[in-house]
Amino acid sequence: MEKTNFVDQIRIFCRSGHGGAGSKHFMRTKFNAMAGPDGGNGGRGGHIILRGNKNLWTLLHLRYYKNVLAENGESGSGNNCSGRSGKDVIIEVPLGTVARDEETGETEAEILEDGQEIVWIKGGRGGLGNAEFATATNQAPEHAQPGEPGEEAWKVVELKVLADVGLVGFPNAGKSTLLSVMTAAKPKIADYAFTTINPQLGMVEYRNDRSFCIADLPGIIEGAAEGKGLGHRFLRHIERNPVLLFLIPADSSDHKKEFEILVNELEQYNPELLHKQFIIAISKSDMLDDELKEAIRKELPQTLPHIFISSVAQKGISELKDLLWKVLNEENNKI
């Protein structure tokens, strides 16, 4: 398999720090051999913290970081000295990262902003020293708490690409070519299926120094929702895109059926994807005359915006940018 620097899923073992034990200690001075309890509290165990970093685009840096172990808290000591808290472990991740428990599948953290920090796995609390238990009726408590244990488990960290527009289509629909024309991105382009096996991002420059982000995602095939082809690896990235641009080649044997298959795969994976804004673009349309365009237009859903483009001939690209910008602003106004 082709080696890649793009890693979008990592399985790691995590253990937060154990809390330090509280101290059972009694003060003794030269003039008072029974000066009372002075055992200090134990320190907190180290947390495992996720921090968003806008300069990261992959989880590659975690590939060989399989065991994440936070430091234990120190035990308390006499003279009411508390133990030092364990050092936290901070894991920097790209924006769009989701962390979940491997066993339950439950989502535990989600990083969407640069600098955002979430305490993912809390360290154990330090135990109280015996000084904390002194009362008027029990002036010499013999009890101190042990520290609480940290948490340990296998976790899964996934990256779901953050982009304004996601390109959706079968392999060889022309998504990579369109991305290379609209942006400065340089995706691999060739005449065989699954040329794109990893998401490719590019910034589209629009009028008046405005811009938006578009993602070329690996192609869908029938059965992708069940994991066929690139399956779930593709579909999880599409959850982050508010607008989906369906790319259907002009030489498709059945444009309507191709669109329906694509939508069906999205619905099977996650029905909420159907609430996103859809746009249909007929690629390679430089081979079509007006009569053929009209025939294709009648096949497409009349409720969805559609446009005819040709990446190679540079036709309809400006109009596509205008349409995407208009729809993106409509989506932002809904929020």
N, C-alpha and C positions, 0 to 999 in steps of 0.2 A: 504494500500500500504506500502511496505517496506520503513522504514525511511532510509535516506542516508545522508552522509556528503558531497556528491558530488552534487553541485548545478551549473548548466551551463547556467541558464537564470534568470535574475532578472528584474523586472519592478520597476522603482523608479521615484519619482517626484523631479525635479531639479529646483532650482531658484538661479541664480547668483545675486550678490549684486547690489543694486541701487547706482548710482553715487551721491556723495554729492553735494549740491547746492553751487554755487559760492556766495561770500559775496558782498553785496552792502554797502560799508562803506567809510566814509570820515575822514581823519586824522584831528584832532584838537589839537593844541599845545598851550602852554601858550602864545606864542608870535605870533601864526598864527592860527586863528580860521578857516581858509579855506586852509589847507595845501594840499588838493587834495585827490583823491580817493586812497584807499589802501585796497580794498576788496580782499581777497585771493581766490584761486581756491578751488573747492570741490575735495575730494579724490575719487579715482576710486573705484567702487564696486568690491567685491571679485570675483575672477574667480573660476570655478570648473575645476579641473585639474585631468587627469588620469595619473597614474604612473605605469610602469611595474615592477613587483616583481617576480623574478624567483623562489622564495620560496613558492609562492602560486600556488595551483593546482585547486582551486575551487572558486566560488563566494559565498560560504557559509557565509563569514563574512559580506556580504551585505544583507543577507536575512531579517534582522530586521532593516535595515538602509533605511527606505522607503522614508524619506524626506531629501533631501540634500539641505541645505539652506546656501548660502554664506553670509558673513557679508556686510552690506551697508557701503559705504564710508561716512566719516564725512564731514560736511559742512565747507566751508572756513570761515575765520574770519578776523577782522581788522589787521592792521599793516602788510599786505601782507602775512598773515599766511595761508598756504594751509591746507586743512583738511587731516586727515590720511586716507590712502586707506583701504578698507575693507579687512579682513583676507581671504586669499584663502582657499578653501577646496580641499585637495588632497585625491583622492580615489586610493588606491593601488589595482591593479588587476593582475591576472596571465597573462603570455604571451599567445598571441592568442586571446585576448579579443577584441570584436568589439562592439562599441557603436553606437546606431542609434535612430532616432526620431520615437516614436511610431506611430504618426499620418501619417507621410509621408513615413516611412520605409527607409528613406535615411540614408546611413552609414555616420557617422560624425567623427569617430575616430577609429583607429586600433592600438593596442599595440603589438609589436612583439619582443622588446628587453628589457632586464633588465635595469631599470633606465630610460627608455624612458619616457618623459613627454610631454603630449599634452594638451594645453588649450582647453578643451572640450566646455565649455560654458563661454563666456566672460562676465565680469562684466560691468555695465554701466559706461560710462565716467563721470568724475566729471565736473560740470559746471564751467565756467570761472567767476572770480570775476570782479567787475566793473573797477578795475585797468587795466585790459587787454583791455578795450575799450576806454581808454583815448587817445585823439588825439589833434593835435594843434588847431583844430576848436571845439572840444568838450572836454574841460578839466575837466568837472564834470559830467561824464556819470552816469545816474540813473539806468542803466540796468546791471543786472548780470544774468548769465545763471542758470537755474535749472539743476540738474544732470540728466543724462539719466537713464531710468529704466533698471533693469537687465532683463534677459530672463528667462522665466519659461515654463516648458512643462513636460509631461510624457515621459520618456526615457526608452529604453530597452538596457540592457547590456547582451551580449551573449559571452560565451566562446566556441571557436573552438579549439579543442585539437591540439597542435603542436607536430608532430612526424614524423620521417623519413619514416616509413612504417605503413600503415593502413591495418588491417586484415578485409577482407570482406567475408561474407558468410551467408548462412541461419542459423537460430538457430540450435544449436547442430551439427555444422560442425566440431567442435574440435578446435575453435580459442583459447578459454581459456586454454585448455590443452597444445596447442602449445606454448602459451605465458609463461606458468609456466615452460615448459621444456627449452625454449631458454633464459629466463631471471630469475631474482630473484623475480619477481612479484608473488603474491599469489592470483589470481582471484578465485572467487567462481565457482566451477565446479560441475555440477549435470546433470542428464539425463532428463532434461525437457527444453522446449523452454524458451528463454529469461532469462537464468541463469544470463547472463551479461546484466544489465539494465543501467550501466554507463560505460564510457570508462575506460579502465585499461591500464596504461603505464608501460613499462619495458625497461631497458637498456640491449642490447645484447652485451656481451663482445666478441670482435673479436681478431684476431691475433695482436701481437705486441702492446698490450695495447690500441688498437683502439676499438671504440664502436659506436653503433647507437641506436636510439630510435624506439620502435615498440609499436603500440597501438592496443589493442583488443577492437573493437567497437561493440555495440549491433547489433544483427543479423538483416539482411534485410528480409522482406517478400514481396510478390507481393503486389503492391499498396502502398509501403512505400513513394513514391514520392507524393502521395495524402494525406499522413499523417496516413495511416493505421499502426497498430502495434506501434513501437516506431518512425516510420516515420521521420519527419523532425529533430527530436531530434538526431537521428543517423546520418542522411545525412549531417547536417551542420559540423559535426566533420571531415568528410572525405575530406572536401575541403582543409585542411591544409597538407595532406600527399602527397608528390611528387610521392611515389611509393605505389601502391595498390596490396596487395597479396590476390588473390581470393582463398579461401579454399573450396574445393569441396570434400565431403567424397567419398571414393571408393565404398561404397554400395548405392550410388545414382542411381535411376532408369534411369536417362538420364543426363549424365554429360554435354553434349553440351547445352541442354535446360536450365539447372540450371545456367550455366555461362551466357547464353543470357538473362535470367530473371534478373540476378544481374546487368549486364551492362545496360539493358533497364531502370531499376529503377534509376541508376545514371544519365542516359541521360535525363530522364523525369524531374529530379530535377534540374540539371544544365549541359547542353551539354558540358561545358568546362571541366568537369571531365573526359571526354573521351580522353583528351590530356595528361593525366597522364600515367606513365609507368605501365603496367599491367604484373603481373606474376601469373601463375596458379600453385597451389600446390594441389595434390590429397592426402588427408589425409586418415588415417587408411589403408594404402596400404600394411601393413603386411599380410593382408588377400588375397592379389593378387599374382598370379603366373605370369611368364613372358608373357604368351599368353594373359592373361586378361589385363596386362599393355599395351601391344601393341594395343589391341582393343580399349582401352580408349584413348590412344595416338592419334589414327586416328580420334577420335571424336573431339579432341580439335583443336582450331585455330592454324595452323602451323606457323603463324607469331609471336606468343607469346611464351616466354620461359615458360617451365613447368617442374615440378619435382614431384616425388613420395616420400612421407614421411610417417613416422609413429611416432607420438609423444610418444605413450606408449612403443613401441619397440625401440625407439631412433634410428630409421633408416632414413637416408637422412637429418638429422638436420645440420650436418657440411656442407654438399653440399648446403643446403638452405641458410645458412649464407654466404657462398662464393658467391652464385648467387645474393643475396640481396646487398652485399657489392659492387659487380661489377656494378650492375644496378644503385645503389645510386651514385657511382662515375661518371658514364656516365651522370646521370642527373645533377650533380654538374658542370661538364665540359661544359654543354650546357648553363649554366647561365652566 
